[in-house]
Amino acid sequence: MDGKYDTTSINVSQSATELRHQPLIGAPASLPPGVIFTLAALASSGTSLLITGIYFFMAHRYAWTLRQNFFLAASQGCVYIIGALNSHRFTARFKPRRVLVFVYALMAAIALSALLLVSWPGIVTGLLLLYSMTSVISWPILESQITTGTDSHTMSRRISAYNLVWAATGVAMLAIDGTIIDHWPAGIFIWPVSVHFATMLIVLFMAKDAGATDGISHSSGTPGEG
């Protein structure tokens, strides 16, 4: 009996040791987890206004009908798919830091252009479609950065936390979307400009050029993220 208990104890000890020394998956990330969670929250707050919540603004500002907003949503979905299918071309060719800086700068520029040209709904619509297609490029990079260089247990926890961050941020922004439109209509564009410019600066000054293409996931992003 004592031998049996000793064997069980040894097996448990060996299992615990193996868990602590699981092989790391991928190259080290170029950003710490806390920064990646911050980027996800900020980016999600901007995209929630200009993708998920923009239909309320279109109805309020341009008196768009449900049919018009439906076609906008369908068009956004189509260009989102196009962006997702082509996102790996960017992430495979350029380093994550450079892609994120470019994407966040472009998203800020698109939102600013929509603000300045808000009197022309046709142009704003085109800019919104371009914004949707651009936003999807950043998500696979953040997803890969939050998981690369970790063991399987840490990866699972980080993915769960990452999904909670962007989803919770999106819900919070939708909850105040109507308030923004009623009391600060320009904020529907100014907030995304601000947060995307902030995320660009964070990546520019905090990210390293390490972990380029080898750490990039082939995921096309989760639709709710962008």
Secondary structure by P-SEA (a helix, b strand, c coil): caaaaaaaaaaaaaaaaaaaccccccccccccaaaaaaaaaaaaaaaaaacccaaaaaaaaccccaaaaaaaaaaaaaaaaaaaaaaaaaaacccaaaaaaaaaaaaaaaaaaaaaacccaaaaaaaaaaaaaaaaaaaaaaaaaacccccaaaaaaaaaaaaaaaaaaaaaaaaaaaaaaacccccccaaaaaaaaaaaaaaacccccccccccccccccccccc
